[in-house]
Each structure stands twice: as structure tokens, then as C-alpha cells.
Amino acid sequence: MTDIPKDHPRYKSLMIRERLVEGFKKGVVVPQGLIAHGRGEAFDYLIGEETIEPVYKAYEASAALLLLSQNPIIAVNGNAAALAYEDIGRFAEKFNIPIEINLFHFSVERVRKIRELFESFNVKIFDVYDVELPTVSSKRRLVSREGIYSSDTVMVMIEDGDMPIGLRKIGKKVIAIDLNPLSRTARDSDITIVDNLVRVFPILTRYMDKLSRHGQDVIRRILEDYDNNEVLKEVLIYIVERLTSPGILD
Ligand code: ATP
């Protein structure tokens, strides 16, 4: 691992890159995943590398949807596992939500390696692909009958746009984690958390804890009042205002 001095101004961001490079060396991340990370980094730069105000509404709505769902599931790929398997594993364990390994660049070997990362958590992992989603043409169509196929809500992260639309066509609700508010994934999901995956699960945990103390009617109203397009617009306005604010280059 590269030695990155703690006082480097880009320390956090470089450490995130290191995790991906390590994941790549171990065969968890594919080369294309490194490029996808670059697109995410660019958007993280634009929002100031912190969770921004409008996105808290998406967090709250995501928690509401997860709490109201009968069979929610978290779909993970190589980048997600390399960047945040500890956070995802803890979250899945705490709220008893299963994980399914779902890969665009599918290989049995990579599925096994990703599975190993989650094995220390007490969580159900789906990695047997016994059915195909009729509405998805990439390898992501390979899913587990008991997992994604029977779920009502699927959480996806760091991916391109074929899965959310395919899942919604067969009646699933989709929560996406995607730093690009303009991506197909962001626009085609029911709820989009425009934030860096490495920041998402601790915040989502807080909302889950908070909302689970409320009655179903309150949780349902939060979901009914949520408008994903509005939130994406607010994110874009945030970025524009931030970039055109007088002190941006100070
Ligand atoms: P779409 O098909 O949805 O328009 P895309 O073609 O941009 O998406 P990819 O190139 O596969 O999709 O990139 C994956 C997405 O993941 C990008 O939108 C990128 O912004 C996002 N992303 C990358 N790294 C992270 C991260 N750490 N946290 C959240 N999102 C990320």
C-alpha cells in the first residue's frame, strides 16, 4: 500500500483510492470499476466532499422505504464491497437486511471473493443465480430467486443505469447511492442518495434508528411526500450555487 502522509491535503480521498486499488489487486474490483470511481470522485469534488443539505431528505425517505418494505435487499458489486463492506455488513446485520452479490462483470471467482468479505457478519448473503430478470440484459440479470427476485425494495450503488430501470419495470422499488445526480441510475430510481458511499451507511443508520421510533403512518407520510426529481434538482442547484459563490477560489 502506498504510504500517504496524514497531512496531505487530499489524504481522505487518496485513502479511498487506496482501498479500491487494494480491491483491484485482490480481484474484487475490475479495471472498469476504477474508472467509474473517477466519475464519482469528480462529483464528490463538486459537492465539496461532504453530505449536502438536500440529500438528507433522500436519506430519510430511504429509511422510511426500508422500514416499510417486506423484503428489502442490498445489492453489492466490487466497488461497493472494496469501499464499504464493513459499513454495509454492519448495517445489514443490525437491520436484518440480506445482501446479494450482483455483478456487471460477472465471474464465479469474483463472487466468491466478495462473499468472503461479508462472511464475518451475521447476514444472509445470496450468491446463487438461479433465475434471470427479464428486464435487464447485462449480466446483472442473473439473480437469486430467493434474493433480489423475491424482494420488494432493492438498494443499489455505484453502477450504471440498466438495473434500476429493469427492477422498476418488474415492480420493485429502487434506492440508489450515486454521486452523479445526472446519471440514468440517479434519474431512474425511486430514491437517490447523492453522496459518497463511504459516508452513506452511518447516516442511514441514524435515520433508521430515528424513524423506527415513529408509527407506520408517520413513516408512510414521509415516503408519500418525497419527490426524487425535486431533490435531484436541489442537488444541481446546490452545485451551481457553490461553484459560482464568490469565495470558491479563495
Ligand atoms: P448511468 O448509466 O447510470 O448514467 P454511468 O454510466 O455513469 O451511469 P458508471 O460509469 O458505471 O455509470 O459509474 C458508476 C456510477 O457510480 C457513476 O455515476 C459515479 O458517479 C458513481 N460513483 C462512483 N464512485 C462512487 C462512490 N464512491 N459513491 C457513490 N457513487 C459513486
Boltz pocket constraint, residues with backbone or C-beta under 6 A from the ligand:
constraints:
  - pocket:
      binder: B
      contacts: [[A, 35], [A, 36], [A, 37], [A, 38], [A, 39], [A, 40], [A, 41], [A, 43], [A, 83], [A, 157], [A, 158], [A, 159], [A, 160], [A, 161], [A, 162], [A, 177], [A, 178], [A, 179], [A, 180], [A, 182], [A, 183], [A, 184], [A, 185], [A, 186], [A, 195], [A, 196], [A, 197], [A, 198]]
      max_distance: 6.0
